[in-house]
């Protein structure tokens, strides 16, 4: 019988390092995720390119791009590592705790994701969750171990991912019922200039994880054909949570992101100060790692999340 030839493969460690570097398009971020030095990442990639006799990255000033060969290898290695990961996960399915890891911005995590986790765990109390929330680190979504990410923008899928559109990014002026009773009504957009307008500081929009065009009072007034007079206000902050808590406390009017304030509107703790919404032409998305969806806890939570959006 002819002996079966062993697969001719470069170092699996180098291939795994390449997959992380290609995912981030950064040797520095890959080193951070792998907990090794940037020089070690660079050396492994050089040795891999030498072994394969092909260039995998185009090295530009402060930037990396995958070559066509690098893109092909990235797709193959990602699929292969996903298959290995799923196979290893099947070896001891009964002894491993069920954990779902999700990345999101701070506001999305606190005011949209966490209530969904709570309702899910009411029926699945053995499932644990890791929430990696940040308005400062946009690369967190790419860390190994993250099963799904909540993102805003105009997103696209990479190899080994599944993308779901959730809802458009939209906001409306909201306040506590007591504030509206005392200081309202606000029959037109211009009349809101006499309210205490709580607003997001520009630092929120320039954070690394929030790199979008602002959706604030200036944009809202302009959309209604009016002008924001920038009168006295009690609070401007880069943290959505502080704005929501101030609005709930009756301090003033904020632009409430519909998905974050919906439950407070349903409870009557917040009301519309003015019905006109503003949209930014971008959407909120759920990005799932295909391999993670093979785990029952992840698949069940994705289904729970998507079901919550149905009328």
N, C-alpha and C positions, 0 to 999 in steps of 0.2 A: 504494500500500500504506500502510495506517495505521501510523504510527510506533509502536514499542513504548515504552510509558511506563517510565521508570526507576522502580525500587522507591523508594517514599517511606520513607526510614529516618532516624532520628536518627543522630548520630555513633556509628560503630561502637566508637570508643574509650570513649565514655560507656556504651554497652551492655555492653562488657567490664568496665568498672569496676563497673557495677551488678551484674553477675553475681557478682563476687567479694564485694561488700558484702552481697548477699543470701545468699550461701553462709555467710558468717561471722555475719551479723546484727550487724555491727560495722564502723563506718567506720574505727576505729583499727586493727583487724586487717587490714582490706582495704588500708589505707595501708601497713602493714608488708609485706604480701605483694607489693604493686605497687611498693614502694620509692618512694613519693611521700608527700606530707604528708597528714595527716588533713583539713586544710582543702581540699586539692585534690580529695579524694574527695567531700567534702560539696558542694563547688561543682559538680562534674560531675553529681552526683545531682540537685541543685536545677535545673540547666539541662535535664537530661533530663525531669524532671517538668514543667517549664515547656513544653518542646517537645511533650510528649505530652498536656499539659493534664489530668494525672491525678496523684494522690498515690500514690507507690509504697511508702513506709514510714510506719508510725506511730511517731513519735518520742516515746518515754517517758523517764522519768528513768533514765539509765544503761542504757537498753535500746532495741532496735529490733524492730519486728515488720513483716512484709510485709502490705500491704493485699491484699484479693482481687485487685485489678488487678496489684499487685506480684508476687503469686504466679503469676499467669498469665504475666506477662512473664518471670519467672525461668525457668519451664519452657521457654518458647519460646526464650529466649536461650541457655540451657544446651544445648538440643538443637541449635540452629544453630551454636554455637561448636564443639561436639563434631564436627559434620559437617565444618566447615571444617578443624578440626585433623586429622581422619582423611584428608581430601583432600590437605592439604599433605604429610602423612606419606607419601602414595603417590607423590609426585613424584620422590623420589630414594631409593627403598627399598634399593638396593644399596650406597649410599655412607654411610648412617647406621648408626652402631654400635647394636647391640641392647642396650638398658639397661632394667631394671625397677626402679622406685622404690617402696619399701614403708615405711610407718610402723608403729611398734609400741612397746610399753613395753620397758624395758631387759631385763627377765628374759625376756619372750617372744621378743625379737629374738635374744638370746644362746643360749638353751637349747632353743628350739623351731624358730625360723625358720632360723637359720644352718646347722644340720645339714641341713635340707631344701635350702637353697641349694647346699651342698657336693655333695649327691647329684645335684642337677639339673645342676650345672656339669660333673660327670663325663661326662655325655652331651652337654652343650651348652656347651663351653668358651669360645665366643665371646660368650656373653651375660654382661653385667656387671650388678651390682646396686648400688643406692644404698639404704642402710638408714638411716632417720631414726628413731632410738630416743630416747625421753625418758619419764621418769616425771613431768615437770614441765610439759610443754606439750601440752595436749589438743587444741589447734588445729592441730597439725602435720599431722593427717590431712586437713585441708582445704586445705593449701598446693597451689598449682598445680604440676603435675609429679608429684604422688603418684599412682601407678597403683592402688595397693591399700593397705588399712589392716587391721591386726589389732587387734581391739577386744574389750573385755569389757563385758558389761552386758546390757541388754534393748534391742537395737538395732532401728532401722528404716531403711528406704531413703529417700533423697531422689531427686529427679529426676536421671536420668543415672547411676544406681548399680545395682549388682547385689549382693545380700547372700547369703552362705552361712553356715549354722550349722556350726561345727566340732566343739565338744564342750562339755560342761558344766564349770563351774569347780568343781573338787574337789581335795582335798588329803588326804594320809595321813602319819602319823609315819614318818620314814625316818632311817636312820643308816648308818654304815659297818659292815661285818660285824665288824670288830675291836672296835668300841665295844659292839655288842650282846653279843659273846662275853664281854667283860670286865665289863659293867655290867648286862646283862640276865639272864634274860628279863624282859619286862614283861607279865605275864599278864592284867592288867586295866588300865583307864584310870587308876585311882588310883595304881597302881604307877609310872606315868611321872613322877610328881612327884619321885621320887628321881633322875631322870635330869637331865643338864645340857641344859635345853631352850633351844635357839637360837630366837630369835623376831624377827619383823619389828617394828620400832619403829612407833608410831602415826603418825609423820610420813609413812611410806610411804602410808598410806591416806588422808591428808589432802592429798596432792599433787594438783595441778590435773588430771593425766592419770589419776589413780587414784581418783576420787571415788566409791568404793563402800564398802559396809559392810565392816568388817574380817572377815578369815577367819584367825583366830589361835588361840593356845592356849586363851584363855578361852572362845572359841566351841566349840572342839573338846571340851574337858572338859565343858562344859555339854551338848553334844549326846550325850555318853555317860553323862549322869546323874552326873557327878563334878564336883569343884571343883579349879581350878588354884590351887595353894598359893603360887605365885610365889616359889619357892625361889631360891637363888643360881644365877646363870647366867654364862657366859663371854662371850656376844655377843648384843646386840640392835642391829639396824641397819635402816635404811630401804632397803637394797639387797639384792634377792633373790640376786644373784650372790655376795655375801659369805657369805650363809647356806649356799648350796650348796657353796661351796668349803670352808667350815668343817666341814660334815657329811661331805664326801668325805675330809677330813683326819682324821676320827675324833674330832672335838671334842665331839660331842653329837648330840642328836636335833632335827630340824627338821620342820615341816609342809611336806612336799614337794608342790608342785602336780603333779598326775599327768602333765600334758603336758610339764613341764619335767624331771622326774626319770625318765621312763619308760626312756630309753636307759641310764641308770646302773643302774637295777634290772635291765634285761636283761643288762647286762655283769657284774652281780654286785658292782659298786663300791658300791652302796647296797642295803640290805635294809629290809623293813618292820619297824619297831620294834613296831608294833601294827597290826592289819589294819583297824581301823575308819576309814572315810573321813568327811570332812565336806564338804557341798556348801552353796553359798550361794544357790541358786535363780537364778543368772545363767549366761550362756553366753559362750563365745568365738566371735567371728564374723570372717569375712573380707568386707570391703567393697571391691568393685572398681568402678572408673570404667568405664562402658560403652564410652566411646570408646577407652580403653586396651586393652580386650579385642580390638579390631580388629588390634592388633599381634601378630604370631605369637609373639614371645618372652613377652609377658605371658600370652597365652592358654595357651601350653604350660606355663608355670610354675604357673598356677592349676590346670590339670589334674593336674600332678605333685603339688601340695600336697593336693588333694582325694583323689587316689589313695592317698596315704600314710595316710589315715584309714580306709581299708577294711580289714577283718580279713583 
